[in-house]
Amino acid sequence: MAAFKIEGGASLSGEITPQGAKNEALQILSAVLLTSEPVTIHNIPNIRDVNKQIELLKDFGVKVDQLEEKGSYRFEASGVDLKFLETETFRSKASSLRGSIMLIGPLLARFGEAQMPQPGGDKIGRRRLDTHFIGLKQLGANFDFDAQRHRYFVKAEQLTGKYILLDEASVTGTANLVMAAVLAKGKTTIYNAACEPYLQQLCKMLNRMGANISGIGSNLLEIEGVEVLGGTTHTLLPDMIEIGSFIGLAAMTKSEITIKNVRIDQLGLIPNTFRKLGIRIEEKGDDLFIPAQEHYEIDTFIDGSILTIADAIWPGFTPDLLSILLVVATQAKGTVLIHQKMFESRLFFTDKLIDMGAQIILCDPHRATVIGLDRKYPLRGIRMTSPDIRAGVSLLIAALSATGTSVIDNVEQIDRGYQDIDERLRALGAKIERIN
């Protein structure tokens, strides 16, 4: 098991470029199973979760070629072997990766069957899969859950288009249903669909492959099924969660950082939400420049009441950045209520921040009140463990701003979502090393 040893308190400076989007990559990689023709994907991040998804595709018999350009791959799913579904290797690999659930839609649509063990991922509370399977059943799939083997099964000789009203705007659920519906017979309408930029990217790619999807960017998708899809080339967006993490890093460490090529048009509320904490962010072309700040002050609502920042489905604020905002608020001037609506275990990492000297009241599993210290009492270094990807990076940011030495164990969690994060931070001047 690896750990990060961090000497905190150093100001950073320089430029950093975000990796390709992890959450988009897991959807796009799943979609290569929908065609026997080559699909080329650029800007794929070299991180654990994405590499696991690529390994699964190889195990299915997908031909994978790494191209000369960094992060570029060509996939050809002309010889998919469904017998791999029955192997212990599949059970082991798929159960360790949450994104593996999005293989179900493409496999069912093209080959008429799929199965999946209960997938893993971050331990951030209940993450039910009902939306996926209820939608697939509405398209005509037969569904079975083997409780003893903890395995889901779906089969369908022919999927048929249907009007589907989702009970939740699940991103992965919407992606699965879209990938199933593009090869279904007739018209599928998905209402209350997720409309995140990464889901829009998936739909645009499928249309280039020959699908007929309209309503992209809205919560009402209409899909006219086609008989076959062809190959295409696709480039992933920059990772908006990395971008938000770097904004928080600059603020906490009083650093001057330029975040390059961020696709500002795809960031939604992210920059303005950080601005509510008093962080100055300048847009320079397609770059974000965060100047060094000694102090930043949290806004209040118009009537003077304490600011509340909550997550919401897109175009609301992404839940993946609430942990970062919470850490940043610990050294701001003022008070903020962080309301994590979607996952009931994501705020439990605050006990580590309290040990570092932060003033946080964990009201319940979903809400935390942060009383900013205005840098009068800097956080102090401690030893801690990364519980999940986003909390892990939040603790890393806290450690970089703290006085003294911190050690973060279980950094494999961070590696699941952030490419070469220690090397990239050292290039900015951070005192961080990977130890065993």
C-alpha positions as a Markdown table, in Angstrom:
| # | Residue | x | y | z |
|---|---|---|---|---|
| 1 | Met | 0.0 | 0.0 | 0.0 |
| 2 | Ala | 1.3 | 3.4 | -0.9 |
| 3 | Ala | 1.1 | 6.7 | 1.0 |
| 4 | Phe | 1.8 | 10.4 | 0.3 |
| 5 | Lys | 4.2 | 12.2 | 2.7 |
| 6 | Ile | 3.5 | 15.9 | 2.5 |
| 7 | Glu | 5.4 | 18.9 | 3.9 |
| 8 | Gly | 2.7 | 21.6 | 4.0 |
| 9 | Gly | 2.8 | 25.4 | 3.9 |
| 10 | Ala | 4.5 | 25.9 | 0.6 |
| 11 | Ser | 3.0 | 28.3 | -2.0 |
| 12 | Leu | 2.8 | 26.9 | -5.5 |
| 13 | Ser | 3.0 | 28.5 | -8.9 |
| 14 | Gly | 2.9 | 27.6 | -12.5 |
| 15 | Glu | 0.6 | 26.0 | -15.1 |
| 16 | Ile | -1.3 | 22.7 | -15.0 |
| 17 | Thr | -3.4 | 21.0 | -17.6 |
| 18 | Pro | -6.4 | 18.9 | -16.5 |
| 19 | Gln | -6.5 | 15.2 | -17.6 |
| 20 | Gly | -9.3 | 13.8 | -19.8 |
| 21 | Ala | -12.5 | 13.4 | -17.9 |
| 22 | Lys | -12.7 | 10.2 | -15.9 |
| 23 | Asn | -16.5 | 10.0 | -15.8 |
| 24 | Glu | -16.8 | 10.6 | -19.6 |
| 25 | Ala | -14.1 | 8.0 | -20.3 |
| 26 | Leu | -16.0 | 5.2 | -18.6 |
| 27 | Gln | -19.1 | 5.9 | -20.7 |
| 28 | Ile | -17.3 | 6.3 | -24.0 |
| 29 | Leu | -15.2 | 3.1 | -23.4 |
| 30 | Ser | -18.4 | 1.1 | -22.8 |
| 31 | Ala | -19.9 | 2.4 | -26.1 |
| 32 | Val | -17.1 | 0.8 | -28.2 |
| 33 | Leu | -18.9 | -2.5 | -27.7 |
| 34 | Leu | -21.8 | -1.2 | -29.8 |
| 35 | Thr | -20.0 | -1.6 | -33.1 |
| 36 | Ser | -17.6 | -4.0 | -34.9 |
| 37 | Glu | -15.8 | -1.1 | -36.6 |
| 38 | Pro | -12.8 | 0.8 | -35.1 |
| 39 | Val | -13.4 | 3.6 | -32.7 |
| 40 | Thr | -10.5 | 6.0 | -31.9 |
| 41 | Ile | -10.6 | 7.9 | -28.6 |
| 42 | His | -8.2 | 10.7 | -27.6 |
| 43 | Asn | -7.3 | 12.3 | -24.2 |
| 44 | Ile | -8.0 | 9.1 | -22.2 |
| 45 | Pro | -6.6 | 9.6 | -18.7 |
| 46 | Asn | -4.0 | 7.1 | -17.3 |
| 47 | Ile | -5.8 | 6.3 | -14.1 |
| 48 | Arg | -6.8 | 3.1 | -12.3 |
| 49 | Asp | -10.5 | 3.1 | -12.9 |
| 50 | Val | -10.1 | 3.9 | -16.7 |
| 51 | Asn | -7.3 | 1.3 | -17.1 |
| 52 | Lys | -9.5 | -1.3 | -15.4 |
| 53 | Gln | -12.3 | -0.6 | -17.9 |
| 54 | Ile | -9.8 | -1.0 | -20.8 |
| 55 | Glu | -8.6 | -4.3 | -19.3 |
| 56 | Leu | -12.2 | -5.5 | -19.2 |
| 57 | Leu | -12.6 | -4.7 | -22.9 |
| 58 | Lys | -9.4 | -6.6 | -23.8 |
| 59 | Asp | -10.7 | -9.6 | -21.8 |
| 60 | Phe | -13.9 | -9.5 | -23.8 |
| 61 | Gly | -11.8 | -9.9 | -27.0 |
| 62 | Val | -11.8 | -6.2 | -28.0 |
| 63 | Lys | -8.7 | -5.3 | -30.0 |
| 64 | Val | -7.0 | -2.4 | -28.2 |
| 65 | Asp | -4.1 | -0.5 | -29.8 |
| 66 | Gln | -2.4 | 2.3 | -28.0 |
| 67 | Leu | -1.5 | 5.0 | -30.5 |
| 68 | Glu | 1.6 | 7.2 | -30.5 |
| 69 | Glu | -0.2 | 10.3 | -29.2 |
| 70 | Lys | -0.4 | 10.2 | -25.4 |
| 71 | Gly | -3.8 | 9.1 | -24.2 |
| 72 | Ser | -5.0 | 7.9 | -27.6 |
| 73 | Tyr | -6.3 | 4.4 | -28.3 |
| 74 | Arg | -8.1 | 2.5 | -31.1 |
| 75 | Phe | -10.7 | -0.1 | -30.2 |
| 76 | Glu | -12.2 | -2.7 | -32.4 |
| 77 | Ala | -15.0 | -4.9 | -30.9 |
| 78 | Ser | -15.3 | -7.3 | -33.9 |
| 79 | Gly | -14.6 | -10.4 | -31.9 |
| 80 | Val | -16.4 | -10.1 | -28.6 |
| 81 | Asp | -16.4 | -13.3 | -26.5 |
| 82 | Leu | -19.5 | -13.5 | -24.3 |
| 83 | Lys | -18.1 | -16.6 | -22.5 |
| 84 | Phe | -15.9 | -14.2 | -20.5 |
| 85 | Leu | -19.1 | -13.2 | -18.6 |
| 86 | Glu | -19.0 | -16.6 | -16.9 |
| 87 | Thr | -15.4 | -16.4 | -15.7 |
| 88 | Glu | -14.1 | -15.7 | -12.2 |
| 89 | Thr | -11.8 | -13.1 | -13.8 |
| 90 | Phe | -14.8 | -11.1 | -15.0 |
| 91 | Arg | -16.6 | -11.3 | -11.6 |
| 92 | Ser | -13.4 | -10.1 | -9.8 |
| 93 | Lys | -12.6 | -7.2 | -12.2 |
| 94 | Ala | -16.2 | -6.0 | -12.8 |
| 95 | Ser | -17.1 | -6.0 | -9.1 |
| 96 | Ser | -14.1 | -3.8 | -8.3 |
| 97 | Leu | -15.2 | -1.0 | -10.7 |
| 98 | Arg | -18.4 | 1.0 | -10.5 |
| 99 | Gly | -18.2 | 2.0 | -14.2 |
| 100 | Ser | -18.4 | -1.6 | -15.3 |
| 101 | Ile | -22.2 | -1.3 | -14.9 |
| 102 | Met | -22.3 | 0.7 | -18.2 |
| 103 | Leu | -21.2 | -2.4 | -20.1 |
| 104 | Ile | -24.7 | -3.9 | -19.7 |
| 105 | Gly | -26.5 | -1.6 | -22.1 |
| 106 | Pro | -24.1 | -2.1 | -25.1 |
| 107 | Leu | -23.8 | -5.9 | -24.5 |
| 108 | Leu | -27.6 | -6.3 | -24.3 |
| 109 | Ala | -28.3 | -4.1 | -27.3 |
| 110 | Arg | -25.8 | -5.8 | -29.6 |
| 111 | Phe | -25.6 | -9.3 | -28.3 |
| 112 | Gly | -29.0 | -9.8 | -26.6 |
| 113 | Glu | -27.6 | -10.6 | -23.1 |
| 114 | Ala | -25.4 | -9.4 | -20.3 |
| 115 | Gln | -24.7 | -10.0 | -16.7 |
| 116 | Met | -22.9 | -8.1 | -14.0 |
| 117 | Pro | -21.8 | -8.7 | -10.4 |
| 118 | Gln | -22.6 | -6.0 | -7.9 |
| 119 | Pro | -20.1 | -3.3 | -8.9 |
| 120 | Gly | -17.7 | -1.6 | -6.5 |
| 121 | Gly | -16.4 | 2.0 | -6.4 |
| 122 | Asp | -16.3 | 4.6 | -3.7 |
| 123 | Lys | -17.9 | 3.8 | -0.3 |
| 124 | Ile | -20.0 | 6.9 | -0.1 |
| 125 | Gly | -23.4 | 5.5 | 0.7 |
| 126 | Arg | -26.1 | 3.6 | -1.1 |
| 127 | Arg | -25.8 | 3.8 | -4.9 |
| 128 | Arg | -28.8 | 1.8 | -6.1 |
| 129 | Leu | -29.0 | 0.3 | -9.6 |
| 130 | Asp | -32.8 | 0.1 | -9.9 |
| 131 | Thr | -32.9 | 2.9 | -12.5 |
| 132 | His | -30.7 | 0.9 | -14.9 |
| 133 | Phe | -32.7 | -2.3 | -14.7 |
| 134 | Ile | -36.2 | -0.9 | -14.6 |
| 135 | Gly | -35.4 | 1.0 | -17.8 |
| 136 | Leu | -34.0 | -2.0 | -19.5 |
| 137 | Lys | -37.1 | -4.0 | -18.5 |
| 138 | Gln | -39.2 | -1.3 | -20.1 |
| 139 | Leu | -37.3 | -1.8 | -23.3 |
| 140 | Gly | -38.2 | -5.5 | -23.3 |
| 141 | Ala | -35.4 | -7.1 | -21.4 |
| 142 | Asn | -35.9 | -10.0 | -19.0 |
| 143 | Phe | -34.2 | -9.3 | -15.7 |
| 144 | Asp | -33.1 | -11.6 | -12.9 |
| 145 | Phe | -31.1 | -11.1 | -9.7 |
| 146 | Asp | -29.2 | -14.0 | -8.2 |
| 147 | Ala | -29.0 | -13.0 | -4.5 |
| 148 | Gln | -26.6 | -15.8 | -3.6 |
| 149 | Arg | -24.1 | -15.0 | -6.3 |
| 150 | His | -24.8 | -11.2 | -6.1 |
| 151 | Arg | -25.2 | -11.1 | -9.9 |
| 152 | Tyr | -27.6 | -9.3 | -12.3 |
| 153 | Phe | -28.8 | -10.9 | -15.5 |
| 154 | Val | -30.6 | -9.4 | -18.5 |
| 155 | Lys | -31.6 | -11.0 | -21.8 |
| 156 | Ala | -33.6 | -9.8 | -24.8 |
| 157 | Glu | -34.1 | -11.2 | -28.3 |
| 158 | Gln | -35.1 | -7.7 | -29.5 |
| 159 | Leu | -35.3 | -4.5 | -27.5 |
| 160 | Thr | -38.2 | -2.3 | -28.4 |
| 161 | Gly | -38.5 | 1.5 | -28.1 |
| 162 | Lys | -40.6 | 2.8 | -25.2 |
| 163 | Tyr | -41.5 | 6.0 | -23.3 |
| 164 | Ile | -39.4 | 5.9 | -20.1 |
| 165 | Leu | -39.8 | 8.3 | -17.2 |
| 166 | Leu | -36.8 | 7.9 | -15.0 |
| 167 | Asp | -37.4 | 7.9 | -11.2 |
| 168 | Glu | -34.0 | 9.6 | -10.8 |
| 169 | Ala | -31.8 | 11.5 | -13.3 |
| 170 | Ser | -29.0 | 9.0 | -12.9 |
| 171 | Val | -26.0 | 9.7 | -15.2 |
| 172 | Thr | -24.9 | 6.1 | -15.5 |
| 173 | Gly | -28.5 | 4.9 | -15.7 |
| 174 | Thr | -29.2 | 7.3 | -18.5 |
| 175 | Ala | -26.0 | 6.3 | -20.3 |
| 176 | Asn | -26.9 | 2.6 | -20.1 |
| 177 | Leu | -30.4 | 3.2 | -21.5 |
| 178 | Val | -29.2 | 5.4 | -24.3 |
| 179 | Met | -26.7 | 2.8 | -25.4 |
| 180 | Ala | -29.4 | 0.1 | -25.3 |
| 181 | Ala | -32.0 | 2.2 | -27.1 |
| 182 | Val | -29.8 | 3.2 | -30.1 |
| 183 | Leu | -30.1 | -0.4 | -31.4 |
| 184 | Ala | -33.7 | -1.0 | -30.2 |
| 185 | Lys | -36.6 | -1.3 | -32.7 |
| 186 | Gly | -38.6 | 1.9 | -32.9 |
| 187 | Lys | -38.6 | 5.1 | -30.9 |
| 188 | Thr | -37.4 | 5.5 | -27.3 |
| 189 | Thr | -38.2 | 8.6 | -25.2 |
| 190 | Ile | -36.3 | 9.1 | -22.0 |
| 191 | Tyr | -37.7 | 11.8 | -19.7 |
| 192 | Asn | -35.9 | 13.1 | -16.6 |
| 193 | Ala | -32.7 | 12.0 | -18.3 |
| 194 | Ala | -29.3 | 13.2 | -17.0 |
| 195 | Cys | -27.9 | 15.9 | -19.2 |
| 196 | Glu | -24.3 | 16.4 | -17.9 |
| 197 | Pro | -21.7 | 17.4 | -20.5 |
| 198 | Tyr | -20.2 | 13.9 | -20.4 |
| 199 | Leu | -23.6 | 12.4 | -21.2 |
| 200 | Gln | -24.0 | 15.0 | -24.0 |
| 201 | Gln | -20.5 | 13.9 | -25.3 |
| 202 | Leu | -21.7 | 10.2 | -25.4 |
| 203 | Cys | -24.8 | 11.1 | -27.3 |
| 204 | Lys | -22.9 | 13.2 | -29.9 |
| 205 | Met | -20.4 | 10.4 | -30.4 |
| 206 | Leu | -23.2 | 7.8 | -30.9 |
| 207 | Asn | -24.8 | 10.1 | -33.5 |
| 208 | Arg | -21.5 | 10.3 | -35.4 |
| 209 | Met | -21.6 | 6.4 | -35.3 |
| 210 | Gly | -25.0 | 6.5 | -37.0 |
| 211 | Ala | -27.4 | 6.7 | -34.1 |
| 212 | Asn | -30.4 | 9.1 | -34.2 |
| 213 | Ile | -30.6 | 10.9 | -30.8 |
| 214 | Ser | -32.3 | 14.3 | -30.4 |
| 215 | Gly | -32.8 | 16.5 | -27.4 |
| 216 | Ile | -29.1 | 16.4 | -26.4 |
| 217 | Gly | -28.4 | 18.7 | -23.5 |
| 218 | Ser | -31.9 | 18.5 | -22.2 |
| 219 | Asn | -33.7 | 16.1 | -19.8 |
| 220 | Leu | -35.9 | 14.8 | -22.7 |
| 221 | Leu | -34.0 | 12.5 | -25.1 |
| 222 | Glu | -35.7 | 10.9 | -28.2 |
| 223 | Ile | -33.9 | 8.0 | -29.8 |
| 224 | Glu | -34.9 | 6.4 | -33.1 |
| 225 | Gly | -33.3 | 3.0 | -33.1 |
| 226 | Val | -31.1 | 1.9 | -36.0 |
| 227 | Glu | -29.9 | -1.5 | -37.1 |
| 228 | Val | -26.1 | -1.0 | -36.9 |
| 229 | Leu | -23.6 | 1.5 | -35.8 |
| 230 | Gly | -20.2 | 2.3 | -37.4 |
| 231 | Gly | -16.8 | 3.6 | -36.2 |
| 232 | Thr | -15.8 | 7.1 | -35.2 |
| 233 | Thr | -13.2 | 9.3 | -33.6 |
| 234 | His | -13.9 | 11.0 | -30.3 |
| 235 | Thr | -11.9 | 13.4 | -27.9 |
| 236 | Leu | -12.7 | 13.5 | -24.2 |
| 237 | Leu | -13.4 | 16.8 | -22.4 |
| 238 | Pro | -11.0 | 18.0 | -19.7 |
| 239 | Asp | -12.0 | 16.7 | -16.3 |
| 240 | Met | -14.1 | 19.3 | -14.5 |
| 241 | Ile | -13.5 | 17.7 | -11.1 |
| 242 | Glu | -9.8 | 18.1 | -11.6 |
| 243 | Ile | -10.3 | 21.7 | -12.6 |
| 244 | Gly | -12.4 | 22.4 | -9.4 |
| 245 | Ser | -9.7 | 20.6 | -7.3 |
| 246 | Phe | -7.0 | 22.8 | -8.7 |
| 247 | Ile | -9.0 | 26.0 | -8.0 |
| 248 | Gly | -9.4 | 24.8 | -4.4 |
| 249 | Leu | -5.7 | 23.9 | -4.2 |
| 250 | Ala | -4.6 | 27.4 | -5.4 |
| 251 | Ala | -6.9 | 29.1 | -2.8 |
| 252 | Met | -5.8 | 27.0 | 0.2 |
| 253 | Thr | -2.1 | 27.3 | -0.5 |
| 254 | Lys | -2.1 | 31.0 | -1.4 |
| 255 | Ser | -0.8 | 30.1 | -4.8 |
| 256 | Glu | -0.8 | 31.6 | -8.3 |
| 257 | Ile | -1.9 | 28.9 | -10.7 |
| 258 | Thr | -3.1 | 28.9 | -14.3 |
| 259 | Ile | -5.3 | 25.9 | -15.3 |
| 260 | Lys | -4.9 | 25.4 | -19.0 |
| 261 | Asn | -7.5 | 24.4 | -21.7 |
| 262 | Val | -10.5 | 23.9 | -19.3 |
| 263 | Arg | -13.4 | 24.2 | -21.8 |
| 264 | Ile | -15.0 | 27.1 | -19.8 |
| 265 | Asp | -18.2 | 26.6 | -21.8 |
| 266 | Gln | -18.6 | 23.1 | -20.2 |
| 267 | Leu | -17.9 | 24.0 | -16.5 |
| 268 | Gly | -21.4 | 25.2 | -15.6 |
| 269 | Leu | -21.7 | 26.6 | -12.1 |
| 270 | Ile | -18.2 | 25.4 | -11.0 |
| 271 | Pro | -16.3 | 28.7 | -11.3 |
| 272 | Asn | -19.1 | 30.9 | -9.8 |
| 273 | Thr | -19.6 | 28.5 | -6.9 |
| 274 | Phe | -15.9 | 28.8 | -5.9 |
| 275 | Arg | -16.3 | 32.6 | -6.3 |
| 276 | Lys | -19.0 | 32.5 | -3.6 |
| 277 | Leu | -16.3 | 31.5 | -1.2 |
| 278 | Gly | -14.4 | 34.6 | -2.1 |
| 279 | Ile | -11.9 | 33.0 | -4.5 |
| 280 | Arg | -10.8 | 35.2 | -7.4 |
| 281 | Ile | -10.9 | 33.5 | -10.7 |
| 282 | Glu | -10.0 | 35.2 | -14.0 |
| 283 | Glu | -10.9 | 33.7 | -17.4 |
| 284 | Lys | -8.1 | 34.2 | -20.0 |
| 285 | Gly | -9.2 | 32.6 | -23.3 |
| 286 | Asp | -9.9 | 29.0 | -22.4 |
| 287 | Asp | -7.7 | 29.1 | -19.3 |
| 288 | Leu | -8.5 | 29.9 | -15.7 |
| 289 | Phe | -6.1 | 32.1 | -13.7 |
| 290 | Ile | -6.2 | 32.0 | -9.9 |
| 291 | Pro | -4.1 | 34.7 | -8.3 |
| 292 | Ala | -2.5 | 34.2 | -4.9 |
| 293 | Gln | -4.8 | 35.3 | -2.1 |
| 294 | Glu | -3.9 | 35.9 | 1.5 |
| 295 | His | -7.6 | 36.0 | 2.5 |
| 296 | Tyr | -11.0 | 35.1 | 0.9 |
| 297 | Glu | -14.4 | 35.7 | 2.4 |
| 298 | Ile | -17.5 | 33.6 | 2.1 |
| 299 | Asp | -20.6 | 35.4 | 0.6 |
| 300 | Thr | -23.9 | 35.5 | 2.4 |
| 301 | Phe | -27.4 | 35.3 | 0.9 |
| 302 | Ile | -28.9 | 38.7 | 0.0 |
| 303 | Asp | -30.7 | 39.0 | 3.4 |
| 304 | Gly | -27.5 | 38.4 | 5.2 |
| 305 | Ser | -28.2 | 34.8 | 6.2 |
| 306 | Ile | -25.5 | 32.0 | 6.1 |
| 307 | Leu | -24.7 | 30.7 | 2.7 |
| 308 | Thr | -25.7 | 27.2 | 1.8 |
| 309 | Ile | -24.0 | 25.3 | -1.0 |
| 310 | Ala | -25.8 | 22.1 | -2.1 |
| 311 | Asp | -25.3 | 19.6 | -4.9 |
| 312 | Ala | -27.9 | 19.0 | -7.6 |
| 313 | Ile | -28.3 | 17.2 | -10.9 |
| 314 | Trp | -26.8 | 19.1 | -13.9 |
| 315 | Pro | -26.9 | 22.0 | -14.5 |
| 316 | Gly | -26.7 | 22.2 | -10.7 |
| 317 | Phe | -23.4 | 21.9 | -8.8 |
| 318 | Thr | -21.7 | 18.5 | -9.1 |
| 319 | Pro | -21.6 | 16.5 | -5.8 |
| 320 | Asp | -18.0 | 15.4 | -6.7 |
| 321 | Leu | -16.7 | 18.9 | -5.7 |
| 322 | Leu | -18.5 | 19.5 | -2.4 |
| 323 | Ser | -15.6 | 17.8 | -0.5 |
| 324 | Ile | -13.2 | 20.3 | -2.1 |
| 325 | Leu | -15.4 | 23.3 | -1.3 |
| 326 | Leu | -15.7 | 22.1 | 2.3 |
| 327 | Val | -11.9 | 22.0 | 2.7 |
| 328 | Val | -11.5 | 25.4 | 1.1 |
| 329 | Ala | -14.1 | 26.9 | 3.4 |
| 330 | Thr | -12.1 | 25.9 | 6.5 |
| 331 | Gln | -9.6 | 28.7 | 5.9 |
| 332 | Ala | -12.0 | 31.3 | 4.6 |
| 333 | Lys | -13.6 | 34.2 | 6.5 |
| 334 | Gly | -17.2 | 33.4 | 7.3 |
| 335 | Thr | -19.5 | 30.4 | 7.6 |
| 336 | Val | -21.1 | 28.1 | 5.1 |
| 337 | Leu | -23.5 | 25.1 | 5.3 |
| 338 | Ile | -22.4 | 22.3 | 2.9 |
| 339 | His | -25.4 | 20.1 | 2.0 |
| 340 | Gln | -24.5 | 16.8 | 0.3 |
| 341 | Lys | -27.9 | 15.6 | -0.8 |
| 342 | Met | -27.0 | 12.6 | -3.0 |
| 343 | Phe | -24.7 | 10.4 | -0.8 |
| 344 | Glu | -25.1 | 9.9 | 2.9 |
| 345 | Ser | -21.5 | 8.9 | 3.7 |
| 346 | Arg | -19.5 | 11.5 | 1.7 |
| 347 | Leu | -19.0 | 13.9 | 4.6 |
| 348 | Phe | -17.7 | 11.5 | 7.1 |
| 349 | Phe | -14.1 | 12.4 | 6.2 |
| 350 | Thr | -14.6 | 15.7 | 8.1 |
| 351 | Asp | -13.3 | 14.0 | 11.3 |
| 352 | Lys | -9.8 | 14.1 | 9.8 |
| 353 | Leu | -10.2 | 17.8 | 9.1 |
| 354 | Ile | -11.3 | 18.4 | 12.7 |
| 355 | Asp | -8.2 | 16.5 | 13.9 |
| 356 | Met | -6.2 | 19.0 | 11.7 |
| 357 | Gly | -7.8 | 21.9 | 13.6 |
| 358 | Ala | -10.8 | 22.8 | 11.3 |
| 359 | Gln | -14.0 | 24.1 | 12.9 |
| 360 | Ile | -16.7 | 21.9 | 11.4 |
| 361 | Ile | -20.1 | 20.8 | 12.8 |
| 362 | Leu | -21.3 | 17.6 | 11.2 |
| 363 | Cys | -25.0 | 18.2 | 11.5 |
| 364 | Asp | -26.0 | 14.8 | 10.1 |
| 365 | Pro | -24.8 | 12.5 | 7.3 |
| 366 | His | -25.8 | 15.0 | 4.7 |
| 367 | Arg | -24.9 | 18.4 | 6.2 |
| 368 | Ala | -21.9 | 20.1 | 7.6 |
| 369 | Thr | -21.4 | 23.7 | 8.9 |
| 370 | Val | -18.0 | 25.0 | 8.4 |
| 371 | Ile | -16.8 | 28.0 | 10.4 |
| 372 | Gly | -13.9 | 29.5 | 8.5 |
| 373 | Leu | -10.7 | 30.3 | 10.4 |
| 374 | Asp | -9.6 | 33.1 | 8.1 |
| 375 | Arg | -6.0 | 31.6 | 8.3 |
| 376 | Lys | -5.7 | 32.8 | 11.9 |
| 377 | Tyr | -5.2 | 29.1 | 12.9 |
| 378 | Pro | -3.7 | 27.1 | 10.1 |
| 379 | Leu | -4.4 | 23.4 | 9.8 |
| 380 | Arg | -1.8 | 21.1 | 11.2 |
| 381 | Gly | -0.3 | 18.0 | 9.6 |
| 382 | Ile | -1.5 | 14.6 | 10.8 |
| 383 | Arg | -1.6 | 11.0 | 9.5 |
| 384 | Met | -4.8 | 10.0 | 7.8 |
| 385 | Thr | -6.4 | 7.6 | 5.4 |
| 386 | Ser | -8.1 | 8.4 | 2.1 |
| 387 | Pro | -11.6 | 7.0 | 2.2 |
| 388 | Asp | -12.6 | 7.7 | -1.5 |
| 389 | Ile | -11.3 | 9.6 | -4.5 |
| 390 | Arg | -12.8 | 13.0 | -3.8 |
| 391 | Ala | -12.3 | 13.0 | 0.0 |
| 392 | Gly | -8.7 | 11.8 | -0.7 |
| 393 | Val | -7.9 | 14.8 | -2.9 |
| 394 | Ser | -9.6 | 17.1 | -0.4 |
| 395 | Leu | -7.4 | 15.8 | 2.4 |
| 396 | Leu | -4.4 | 16.2 | 0.1 |
| 397 | Ile | -5.3 | 19.8 | -0.5 |
| 398 | Ala | -5.7 | 20.3 | 3.3 |
| 399 | Ala | -2.3 | 18.7 | 3.9 |
| 400 | Leu | -0.5 | 20.9 | 1.4 |
| 401 | Ser | -1.9 | 24.0 | 3.2 |
| 402 | Ala | -1.2 | 22.7 | 6.7 |
| 403 | Thr | 1.8 | 23.4 | 8.9 |
| 404 | Gly | 4.1 | 20.4 | 9.5 |
| 405 | Thr | 4.1 | 16.9 | 7.9 |
| 406 | Ser | 1.1 | 14.9 | 6.9 |
| 407 | Val | 0.9 | 11.3 | 5.7 |
| 408 | Ile | -2.1 | 10.1 | 3.7 |
| 409 | Asp | -2.5 | 6.3 | 3.5 |
| 410 | Asn | -4.5 | 4.4 | 0.9 |
| 411 | Val | -3.6 | 6.8 | -1.9 |
| 412 | Glu | -4.6 | 4.1 | -4.4 |
| 413 | Gln | -8.1 | 5.7 | -3.9 |
| 414 | Ile | -6.7 | 9.0 | -5.2 |
| 415 | Asp | -4.9 | 7.2 | -8.1 |
| 416 | Arg | -8.3 | 5.9 | -9.2 |
| 417 | Gly | -9.3 | 9.4 | -10.4 |
| 418 | Tyr | -6.2 | 11.6 | -10.6 |
| 419 | Gln | -3.4 | 10.9 | -13.1 |
| 420 | Asp | 0.2 | 11.2 | -11.7 |
| 421 | Ile | -1.1 | 13.7 | -9.2 |
| 422 | Asp | 2.1 | 13.7 | -7.1 |
| 423 | Glu | 4.4 | 14.4 | -10.1 |
| 424 | Arg | 2.1 | 17.1 | -11.4 |
| 425 | Leu | 2.0 | 18.9 | -8.0 |
| 426 | Arg | 5.7 | 18.7 | -7.6 |
| 427 | Ala | 6.0 | 20.5 | -10.9 |
| 428 | Leu | 4.1 | 23.4 | -9.2 |
| 429 | Gly | 6.5 | 23.3 | -6.2 |
| 430 | Ala | 4.6 | 21.0 | -3.8 |
| 431 | Lys | 6.6 | 19.0 | -1.3 |
| 432 | Ile | 5.0 | 15.6 | -1.8 |
| 433 | Glu | 6.5 | 12.2 | -2.2 |
| 434 | Arg | 5.1 | 8.7 | -2.6 |
| 435 | Ile | 6.2 | 6.2 | 0.0 |
| 436 | Asn | 5.4 | 2.6 | 0.9 |
